[in-house]
Amino acid sequence: MSINNIFQFFVPKDKKFFPLFKEATSKLVLIAETLHGAIQVTKEAREEYLNKIDELEAQIEEINHKTHLELSRNFITPFDREDIHVLIKSIDAVADNMHGAASRMRLYQVEKITKSIRKLTEINLEACQLIHIGVSELDGLKNHKKIIDACVKINKLESKADVVFDKAVADLFENESDAKNIIKYKEVLSALELASDKCKNVANILEQISVKHS
């Protein structure tokens, strides 16, 4: 038995942090699902979805705040305090950028949903589902392979998002003559692509935590 495993044996079962992590990632998946749903409907019907995203993003922000309060109150944590801080902050960053994409759709009155926007929302939804799987496996840190597998898949999705984004922007400048349309679609695409980057950040943190405790 390694020193880390011996230490974990004596650490009390976490009653605070893992439930907060799981709640945050469950809501993260809901944001991704809602955003994907928002692009399937008309601009008029989209507002209900965007309002739901506003609410979910605020709830994740509150979970972020609660997590930092618990860090200040508890001496013993399930793993490094800095890792807890960075993990919840990185989850919040994914939510912020998906919320940013939704806000830009509202602000710029985006009507036509392009294939690239559709593809990026699909990629982010899959990445968020994998984040939820990886974070759920942190409780007990027993299935390291499942965590690493999820991280590998998230990294591949982020690379795919880069390709989709680059092609979409190139197509915009080549085929769109209206400068306003170029600006508003690039803004939405950039927020979606950045969300996938933030998913990769979460994966990197999950992998680091898993390696430390393997």
Accessible surface in RSA format (square Angstrom, percent):
REM  Atomic radii and reference values for relative SASA: ProtOr
REM  Chains: A
REM  Algorithm: Lee & Richards
REM  Probe-radius: 1.40
REM  Slices: 20
REM RES _ NUM      All-atoms   Total-Side   Main-Chain    Non-polar    All polar
REM                ABS   REL    ABS   REL    ABS   REL    ABS   REL    ABS   REL
RES MET A   1   174.55  90.4  93.34  61.8  81.20 193.3  97.24  82.7  77.31 102.4
RES SER A   2    51.03  43.1  35.68  47.6  15.35  35.4  46.85  99.8   4.18   5.9
RES ILE A   3   148.03  84.2 143.74 107.1   4.30  10.4 143.74 103.5   4.30  11.7
RES ASN A   4    59.42  41.0  57.67  55.7   1.75   4.2   2.09   5.0  57.33  55.4
RES ASN A   5    67.53  46.6  61.93  59.9   5.60  13.5  10.15  24.4  57.38  55.5
RES ILE A   6    78.79  44.8  78.53  58.5   0.26   0.6  78.79  56.7   0.00   0.0
RES PHE A   7   119.71  59.9 115.46  71.5   4.25  11.1 119.61  72.5   0.10   0.3
RES GLN A   8    57.36  32.1  46.30  33.8  11.06  26.3  27.15  57.8  30.21  22.9
RES PHE A   9   157.59  78.8 127.64  79.1  29.95  77.9 137.06  83.1  20.53  58.8
RES PHE A  10   152.40  76.2 125.55  77.8  26.85  69.9 129.82  78.7  22.58  64.6
RES VAL A  11    20.35  13.4   9.58   8.7  10.77  25.9  11.05   9.6   9.29  25.2
RES PRO A  12    86.95  63.4  67.90  61.9  19.04  69.2  80.02  66.1   6.92  43.0
RES LYS A  13   158.86  77.5 144.16  88.5  14.71  35.0 103.83  93.5  55.03  58.6
RES ASP A  14    34.53  24.2   8.41   8.4  26.12  61.8   7.59  17.9  26.94  26.9
RES LYS A  15   163.44  79.7 139.52  85.6  23.92  57.0  92.02  82.8  71.42  76.1
RES LYS A  16    93.10  45.4  87.20  53.5   5.90  14.0  45.13  40.6  47.97  51.1
RES PHE A  17     2.50   1.3   2.50   1.5   0.00   0.0   2.50   1.5   0.00   0.0
RES PHE A  18    12.84   6.4  12.84   8.0   0.00   0.0  12.84   7.8   0.00   0.0
RES PRO A  19    70.22  51.2  60.51  55.2   9.71  35.3  65.85  54.4   4.37  27.2
RES LEU A  20    19.98  11.1  19.91  14.2   0.07   0.2  19.98  14.0   0.00   0.0
RES PHE A  21     0.42   0.2   0.42   0.3   0.00   0.0   0.42   0.3   0.00   0.0
RES LYS A  22    71.13  34.7  70.95  43.5   0.18   0.4  35.58  32.0  35.55  37.9
RES GLU A  23    72.47  41.6  65.81  49.8   6.65  15.8  28.75  55.6  43.72  35.7
RES ALA A  24     0.00   0.0   0.00   0.0   0.00   0.0   0.00   0.0   0.00   0.0
RES THR A  25     0.00   0.0   0.00   0.0   0.00   0.0   0.00   0.0   0.00   0.0
RES SER A  26    48.04  40.6  42.65  56.9   5.39  12.4  29.82  63.5  18.23  25.5
RES LYS A  27    42.62  20.8  42.62  26.1   0.00   0.0   8.46   7.6  34.16  36.4
RES LEU A  28     0.00   0.0   0.00   0.0   0.00   0.0   0.00   0.0   0.00   0.0
RES VAL A  29    19.91  13.1  19.91  18.0   0.00   0.0  19.91  17.3   0.00   0.0
RES LEU A  30    77.96  43.4  77.96  55.8   0.00   0.0  77.96  54.8   0.00   0.0
RES ILE A  31     0.00   0.0   0.00   0.0   0.00   0.0   0.00   0.0   0.00   0.0
RES ALA A  32     1.23   1.1   0.06   0.1   1.16   2.6   0.72   1.0   0.51   1.3
RES GLU A  33    76.01  43.6  66.79  50.5   9.22  21.9  24.89  48.1  51.12  41.7
RES THR A  34    19.87  14.1  14.60  14.8   5.27  12.6   9.81  13.2  10.06  15.2
RES LEU A  35     1.20   0.7   1.20   0.9   0.00   0.0   1.20   0.8   0.00   0.0
RES HIS A  36    40.94  22.4  40.94  28.5   0.00   0.0  20.12  20.7  20.82  24.2
RES GLY A  37    17.60  21.7   0.00   N/A  17.60  21.7  16.96  46.5   0.64   1.4
RES ALA A  38     0.00   0.0   0.00   0.0   0.00   0.0   0.00   0.0   0.00   0.0
RES ILE A  39     4.30   2.4   0.00   0.0   4.30  10.4   0.00   0.0   4.30  11.7
RES GLN A  40    96.68  54.1  62.44  45.6  34.24  81.5  37.85  80.6  58.83  44.6
RES VAL A  41    43.78  28.8  29.33  26.6  14.45  34.8  36.93  32.1   6.84  18.6
RES THR A  42    88.07  62.6  78.12  79.2   9.95  23.7  79.89 107.3   8.18  12.4
RES LYS A  43    63.73  31.1  53.68  32.9  10.05  23.9  24.54  22.1  39.19  41.7
RES GLU A  44   136.02  78.1 108.06  81.7  27.96  66.6  75.72 146.5  60.30  49.2
RES ALA A  45    47.30  43.5  34.09  52.6  13.21  30.0  44.82  63.1   2.48   6.6
RES ARG A  46     5.96   2.5   5.96   3.0   0.00   0.0   2.80   3.8   3.16   1.9
RES GLU A  47    74.12  42.6  73.75  55.8   0.37   0.9  45.37  87.8  28.74  23.5
RES GLU A  48   137.24  78.8 128.77  97.4   8.46  20.2  48.01  92.9  89.23  72.9
RES TYR A  49    72.87  34.0  70.81  40.3   2.07   5.4  37.27  28.0  35.60  43.9
RES LEU A  50     4.89   2.7   4.72   3.4   0.16   0.4   4.72   3.3   0.16   0.4
RES ASN A  51    66.88  46.1  65.73  63.5   1.15   2.8  19.19  46.2  47.69  46.1
RES LYS A  52    90.84  44.3  89.32  54.8   1.52   3.6  48.04  43.2  42.79  45.6
RES ILE A  53     0.01   0.0   0.01   0.0   0.00   0.0   0.01   0.0   0.00   0.0
RES ASP A  54    47.79  33.5  42.51  42.3   5.28  12.5  25.13  59.1  22.66  22.6
RES GLU A  55    91.31  52.4  84.50  63.9   6.82  16.2  36.22  70.1  55.09  45.0
RES LEU A  56     2.66   1.5   2.66   1.9   0.00   0.0   2.66   1.9   0.00   0.0
RES GLU A  57    25.76  14.8  25.76  19.5   0.00   0.0   0.35   0.7  25.41  20.7
RES ALA A  58    56.97  52.4  48.74  75.2   8.23  18.7  51.77  72.9   5.20  13.8
RES GLN A  59    68.00  38.0  64.11  46.9   3.88   9.2  30.32  64.5  37.67  28.6
RES ILE A  60     0.46   0.3   0.46   0.3   0.00   0.0   0.46   0.3   0.00   0.0
RES GLU A  61    80.72  46.3  80.67  61.0   0.05   0.1  39.35  76.1  41.37  33.8
RES GLU A  62    83.53  48.0  81.44  61.6   2.09   5.0  34.49  66.7  49.04  40.0
RES ILE A  63     3.63   2.1   3.63   2.7   0.00   0.0   3.63   2.6   0.00   0.0
RES ASN A  64    16.99  11.7  16.99  16.4   0.00   0.0   0.87   2.1  16.12  15.6
RES HIS A  65    99.77  54.5  94.40  65.6   5.37  13.7  60.82  62.7  38.95  45.3
RES LYS A  66    93.32  45.5  91.87  56.4   1.44   3.4  44.81  40.3  48.51  51.7
RES THR A  67     0.00   0.0   0.00   0.0   0.00   0.0   0.00   0.0   0.00   0.0
RES HIS A  68    59.70  32.6  53.05  36.9   6.65  17.0  47.66  49.1  12.05  14.0
RES LEU A  69    67.43  37.6  66.54  47.6   0.89   2.2  67.16  47.2   0.27   0.7
RES GLU A  70    26.23  15.1  26.23  19.8   0.00   0.0   1.66   3.2  24.57  20.1
RES LEU A  71    15.98   8.9  15.76  11.3   0.22   0.5  15.82  11.1   0.16   0.4
RES SER A  72    89.36  75.5  48.18  64.3  41.19  94.9  49.36 105.1  40.00  56.0
RES ARG A  73   162.72  68.3 124.28  63.4  38.45  91.5  51.81  70.8 110.91  67.2
RES ASN A  74    34.64  23.9  29.15  28.2   5.49  13.2   5.93  14.3  28.71  27.7
RES PHE A  75   187.39  93.7 165.60 102.6  21.78  56.7 169.84 103.0  17.55  50.2
RES ILE A  76    93.39  53.1  76.15  56.7  17.24  41.6  79.38  57.2  14.02  38.0
RES THR A  77    16.74  11.9   7.51   7.6   9.23  22.0   0.83   1.1  15.91  24.1
RES PRO A  78    12.44   9.1   9.03   8.2   3.41  12.4  10.51   8.7   1.93  12.0
RES PHE A  79     7.55   3.8   0.14   0.1   7.41  19.3   7.52   4.6   0.03   0.1
RES ASP A  80    70.35  49.3  63.68  63.4   6.68  15.8  17.21  40.5  53.15  53.0
RES ARG A  81   100.89  42.4  96.83  49.4   4.06   9.7  58.99  80.6  41.89  25.4
RES GLU A  82   112.10  64.4 107.00  80.9   5.10  12.1  58.36 112.9  53.74  43.9
RES ASP A  83    11.68   8.2  11.65  11.6   0.03   0.1   0.03   0.1  11.65  11.6
RES ILE A  84     0.00   0.0   0.00   0.0   0.00   0.0   0.00   0.0   0.00   0.0
RES HIS A  85    57.05  31.2  57.05  39.7   0.00   0.0  37.10  38.2  19.95  23.2
RES VAL A  86    49.92  32.8  49.71  45.0   0.21   0.5  49.71  43.2   0.21   0.6
RES LEU A  87     0.00   0.0   0.00   0.0   0.00   0.0   0.00   0.0   0.00   0.0
RES ILE A  88     0.62   0.4   0.45   0.3   0.18   0.4   0.45   0.3   0.18   0.5
RES LYS A  89   121.47  59.3 120.27  73.8   1.21   2.9  67.81  61.0  53.66  57.2
RES SER A  90    11.16   9.4   6.01   8.0   5.15  11.9  10.96  23.3   0.20   0.3
RES ILE A  91     0.00   0.0   0.00   0.0   0.00   0.0   0.00   0.0   0.00   0.0
RES ASP A  92     9.97   7.0   9.97   9.9   0.00   0.0   0.82   1.9   9.15   9.1
RES ALA A  93    24.03  22.1  21.71  33.5   2.32   5.3  23.88  33.6   0.15   0.4
RES VAL A  94     0.00   0.0   0.00   0.0   0.00   0.0   0.00   0.0   0.00   0.0
RES ALA A  95     0.00   0.0   0.00   0.0   0.00   0.0   0.00   0.0   0.00   0.0
RES ASP A  96    60.36  42.3  52.25  52.0   8.11  19.2  22.28  52.4  38.08  38.0
RES ASN A  97    23.41  16.1  20.88  20.2   2.54   6.1   2.87   6.9  20.54  19.9
RES MET A  98     0.31   0.2   0.30   0.2   0.01   0.0   0.00   0.0   0.31   0.4
RES HIS A  99    43.77  23.9  43.77  30.4   0.00   0.0  29.42  30.3  14.34  16.7
RES GLY A 100    11.59  14.3   0.00   N/A  11.59  14.3  11.59  31.8   0.00   0.0
RES ALA A 101     0.00   0.0   0.00   0.0   0.00   0.0   0.00   0.0   0.00   0.0
RES ALA A 102     1.63   1.5   1.57   2.4   0.05   0.1   1.63   2.3   0.00   0.0
RES SER A 103    35.22  29.8  32.88  43.9   2.35   5.4  27.56  58.7   7.67  10.7
RES ARG A 104    78.25  32.9  78.12  39.8   0.13   0.3   6.68   9.1  71.57  43.4
RES MET A 105     2.78   1.4   0.02   0.0   2.75   6.6   0.14   0.1   2.64   3.5
RES ARG A 106    67.88  28.5  61.69  31.4   6.19  14.7  48.53  66.3  19.35  11.7
RES LEU A 107   125.93  70.1 102.16  73.1  23.77  59.7 107.96  75.8  17.97  48.4
RES TYR A 108    69.59  32.5  58.12  33.1  11.47  29.9  39.81  29.9  29.79  36.7
RES GLN A 109   101.65  56.8  96.63  70.6   5.03  12.0  44.91  95.6  56.74  43.0
RES VAL A 110     0.00   0.0   0.00   0.0   0.00   0.0   0.00   0.0   0.00   0.0
RES GLU A 111   116.06  66.6 105.99  80.2  10.07  24.0  33.89  65.5  82.17  67.1
RES LYS A 112   147.28  71.9 139.63  85.7   7.65  18.2  89.80  80.8  57.48  61.2
RES ILE A 113    22.32  12.7   6.10   4.5  16.21  39.1   6.10   4.4  16.21  44.0
RES THR A 114    38.86  27.6  36.39  36.9   2.47   5.9  37.79  50.8   1.08   1.6
RES LYS A 115   183.96  89.7 175.42 107.6   8.55  20.3 118.82 106.9  65.15  69.4
RES SER A 116    25.90  21.9  23.14  30.9   2.76   6.4   3.70   7.9  22.21  31.1
RES ILE A 117     0.06   0.0   0.06   0.0   0.00   0.0   0.06   0.0   0.00   0.0
RES ARG A 118    79.32  33.3  79.32  40.4   0.00   0.0  34.17  46.7  45.15  27.4
RES LYS A 119    79.90  39.0  78.52  48.2   1.38   3.3  39.60  35.6  40.31  42.9
RES LEU A 120     0.68   0.4   0.55   0.4   0.14   0.3   0.55   0.4   0.14   0.4
RES THR A 121     1.59   1.1   0.00   0.0   1.59   3.8   0.81   1.1   0.78   1.2
RES GLU A 122    69.33  39.8  63.50  48.0   5.83  13.9  23.37  45.2  45.96  37.5
RES ILE A 123     4.19   2.4   3.10   2.3   1.10   2.6   4.18   3.0   0.01   0.0
RES ASN A 124     0.91   0.6   0.91   0.9   0.00   0.0   0.91   2.2   0.00   0.0
RES LEU A 125    29.32  16.3  29.32  21.0   0.00   0.0  29.32  20.6   0.00   0.0
RES GLU A 126    84.10  48.3  83.55  63.2   0.55   1.3  22.24  43.0  61.86  50.5
RES ALA A 127     1.53   1.4   1.53   2.4   0.00   0.0   1.53   2.2   0.00   0.0
RES CYS A 128     0.00   0.0   0.00   0.0   0.00   0.0   0.00   0.0   0.00   0.0
RES GLN A 129    72.26  40.4  69.83  51.0   2.43   5.8  22.20  47.3  50.06  38.0
RES LEU A 130    17.22   9.6  17.22  12.3   0.00   0.0  17.22  12.1   0.00   0.0
RES ILE A 131     0.00   0.0   0.00   0.0   0.00   0.0   0.00   0.0   0.00   0.0
RES HIS A 132    54.61  29.8  54.61  38.0   0.00   0.0  30.06  31.0  24.55  28.6
RES ILE A 133    68.52  39.0  65.59  48.9   2.93   7.1  68.26  49.2   0.26   0.7
RES GLY A 134     0.00   0.0   0.00   N/A   0.00   0.0   0.00   0.0   0.00   0.0
RES VAL A 135     0.51   0.3   0.00   0.0   0.51   1.2   0.00   0.0   0.51   1.4
RES SER A 136    35.53  30.0  27.13  36.2   8.40  19.4  22.47  47.8  13.06  18.3
RES GLU A 137    39.69  22.8  37.29  28.2   2.40   5.7   2.14   4.1  37.55  30.7
RES LEU A 138     0.09   0.1   0.00   0.0   0.09   0.2   0.00   0.0   0.09   0.2
RES ASP A 139    71.46  50.1  51.93  51.7  19.52  46.2   7.09  16.7  64.37  64.2
RES GLY A 140    41.05  50.6   0.00   N/A  41.05  50.6  21.94  60.2  19.11  42.8
RES LEU A 141    18.59  10.4   9.83   7.0   8.76  22.0   9.83   6.9   8.76  23.6
RES LYS A 142   175.33  85.5 143.78  88.2  31.55  75.1  94.94  85.5  80.38  85.6
RES ASN A 143    64.63  44.6  60.05  58.0   4.58  11.0  15.98  38.5  48.65  47.0
RES HIS A 144    42.58  23.3  40.13  27.9   2.45   6.3  35.00  36.1   7.57   8.8
RES LYS A 145   147.57  72.0 138.90  85.2   8.67  20.6 113.59 102.2  33.98  36.2
RES LYS A 146    93.21  45.5  88.99  54.6   4.23  10.1  43.08  38.8  50.13  53.4
RES ILE A 147     0.00   0.0   0.00   0.0   0.00   0.0   0.00   0.0   0.00   0.0
RES ILE A 148    49.24  28.0  49.24  36.7   0.00   0.0  49.24  35.5   0.00   0.0
RES ASP A 149    53.55  37.5  51.57  51.3   1.99   4.7  15.75  37.1  37.81  37.7
RES ALA A 150     3.25   3.0   1.48   2.3   1.77   4.0   2.67   3.8   0.58   1.5
RES CYS A 151     0.78   0.6   0.78   0.9   0.00   0.0   0.78   2.0   0.00   0.0
RES VAL A 152    67.59  44.5  65.84  59.6   1.75   4.2  67.39  58.6   0.20   0.5
RES LYS A 153   110.76  54.0 109.36  67.1   1.40   3.3  58.79  52.9  51.98  55.4
RES ILE A 154     0.78   0.4   0.41   0.3   0.37   0.9   0.41   0.3   0.37   1.0
RES ASN A 155    38.48  26.5  36.80  35.6   1.68   4.0  21.90  52.7  16.58  16.0
RES LYS A 156   140.90  68.7 132.64  81.4   8.26  19.7  84.20  75.8  56.70  60.4
RES LEU A 157    10.64   5.9  10.50   7.5   0.14   0.4  10.61   7.5   0.03   0.1
RES GLU A 158    13.78   7.9  12.74   9.6   1.04   2.5   1.09   2.1  12.69  10.4
RES SER A 159    62.46  52.8  58.98  78.7   3.47   8.0  33.06  70.4  29.40  41.2
RES LYS A 160    97.86  47.7  91.88  56.4   5.98  14.2  55.62  50.1  42.24  45.0
RES ALA A 161     0.00   0.0   0.00   0.0   0.00   0.0   0.00   0.0   0.00   0.0
RES ASP A 162    48.22  33.8  47.47  47.2   0.75   1.8  20.42  48.1  27.80  27.7
RES VAL A 163   101.97  67.1  98.41  89.1   3.56   8.6 101.17  87.9   0.80   2.2
RES VAL A 164    23.83  15.7  19.98  18.1   3.85   9.3  23.29  20.2   0.54   1.5
RES PHE A 165    34.55  17.3  34.55  21.4   0.00   0.0  34.55  20.9   0.00   0.0
RES ASP A 166    90.61  63.5  82.53  82.1   8.08  19.1  30.44  71.6  60.17  60.0
RES LYS A 167   133.32  65.0 127.09  78.0   6.23  14.8 100.21  90.2  33.11  35.3
RES ALA A 168     6.49   6.0   2.23   3.4   4.27   9.7   4.36   6.1   2.13   5.6
RES VAL A 169    22.57  14.9  22.57  20.4   0.00   0.0  22.57  19.6   0.00   0.0
RES ALA A 170    57.94  53.3  45.86  70.8  12.08  27.5  54.53  76.8   3.41   9.0
RES ASP A 171    51.00  35.7  49.94  49.7   1.06   2.5  17.40  40.9  33.60  33.5
RES LEU A 172    23.44  13.1  20.14  14.4   3.30   8.3  23.12  16.2   0.32   0.9
RES PHE A 173   123.09  61.6  98.14  60.8  24.95  64.9  98.38  59.6  24.70  70.7
RES GLU A 174   140.35  80.6 104.92  79.4  35.42  84.3  39.57  76.5 100.78  82.3
RES ASN A 175   115.52  79.7  80.22  77.5  35.31  85.0  35.24  84.8  80.28  77.6
RES GLU A 176    52.40  30.1  42.95  32.5   9.45  22.5   6.03  11.7  46.37  37.9
RES SER A 177   116.94  98.8  80.14 107.0  36.80  84.8  55.08 117.3  61.86  86.7
RES ASP A 178    65.41  45.8  57.58  57.3   7.83  18.5  22.23  52.3  43.18  43.1
RES ALA A 179    66.03  60.7  61.38  94.7   4.65  10.6  62.24  87.6   3.80  10.1
RES LYS A 180   160.06  78.1 156.36  95.9   3.70   8.8 100.49  90.5  59.57  63.4
RES ASN A 181    38.48  26.5  38.48  37.2   0.00   0.0   0.00   0.0  38.48  37.2
RES ILE A 182    26.81  15.3  26.81  20.0   0.00   0.0  26.81  19.3   0.00   0.0
RES ILE A 183   102.42  58.3  98.92  73.7   3.49   8.4 102.24  73.6   0.17   0.5
RES LYS A 184    42.63  20.8  42.63  26.2   0.00   0.0  10.36   9.3  32.28  34.4
RES TYR A 185    19.87   9.3  19.87  11.3   0.00   0.0  13.68  10.3   6.19   7.6
RES LYS A 186    76.49  37.3  76.49  46.9   0.00   0.0  37.24  33.5  39.25  41.8
RES GLU A 187    62.95  36.1  61.96  46.9   0.99   2.4   4.51   8.7  58.44  47.7
RES VAL A 188     0.00   0.0   0.00   0.0   0.00   0.0   0.00   0.0   0.00   0.0
RES LEU A 189     4.32   2.4   4.32   3.1   0.00   0.0   4.32   3.0   0.00   0.0
RES SER A 190    37.32  31.5  34.20  45.6   3.12   7.2  30.32  64.6   7.00   9.8
RES ALA A 191     8.01   7.4   3.16   4.9   4.85  11.0   7.48  10.5   0.53   1.4
RES LEU A 192     0.00   0.0   0.00   0.0   0.00   0.0   0.00   0.0   0.00   0.0
RES GLU A 193    24.31  14.0  24.31  18.4   0.00   0.0   1.19   2.3  23.12  18.9
RES LEU A 194    76.16  42.4  76.16  54.5   0.00   0.0  76.16  53.5   0.00   0.0
RES ALA A 195     0.00   0.0   0.00   0.0   0.00   0.0   0.00   0.0   0.00   0.0
RES SER A 196     1.75   1.5   1.28   1.7   0.47   1.1   1.48   3.2   0.26   0.4
RES ASP A 197    39.04  27.3  37.49  37.3   1.55   3.7  16.32  38.4  22.72  22.7
RES LYS A 198    56.09  27.4  56.08  34.4   0.01   0.0   8.89   8.0  47.20  50.3
RES CYS A 199     1.06   0.8   1.06   1.2   0.00   0.0   1.02   2.6   0.04   0.0
RES LYS A 200    73.96  36.1  73.96  45.4   0.00   0.0  25.88  23.3  48.07  51.2
RES ASN A 201    61.28  42.3  59.55  57.6   1.72   4.1  11.27  27.1  50.01  48.3
RES VAL A 202     0.00   0.0   0.00   0.0   0.00   0.0   0.00   0.0   0.00   0.0
RES ALA A 203     0.14   0.1   0.00   0.0   0.14   0.3   0.14   0.2   0.00   0.0
RES ASN A 204    53.97  37.2  52.20  50.4   1.77   4.3  14.94  35.9  39.04  37.7
RES ILE A 205    15.80   9.0  15.80  11.8   0.00   0.0  15.80  11.4   0.00   0.0
RES LEU A 206     0.00   0.0   0.00   0.0   0.00   0.0   0.00   0.0   0.00   0.0
RES GLU A 207    62.15  35.7  62.15  47.0   0.00   0.0   9.72  18.8  52.42  42.8
RES GLN A 208    98.76  55.2  94.00  68.7   4.76  11.3  34.05  72.5  64.71  49.1
RES ILE A 209     0.03   0.0   0.03   0.0   0.00   0.0   0.03   0.0   0.00   0.0
RES SER A 210     1.35   1.1   1.35   1.8   0.00   0.0   0.00   0.0   1.35   1.9
RES VAL A 211    96.03  63.2  86.67  78.5   9.36  22.6  87.68  76.2   8.35  22.6
RES LYS A 212    93.82  45.8  79.96  49.1  13.86  33.0  68.32  61.5  25.50  27.2
RES HIS A 213    20.78  11.4  16.43  11.4   4.35  11.1  14.78  15.2   6.00   7.0
RES SER A 214    80.73  68.2  41.13  54.9  39.60  91.2  44.48  94.7  36.25  50.8
END  Absolute sums over single chains surface
CHAIN  1 A    10975.9       9712.6       1263.2       6392.7       4583.2
END  Absolute sums over all chains
TOTAL         10975.9       9712.6       1263.2       6392.7       4583.2
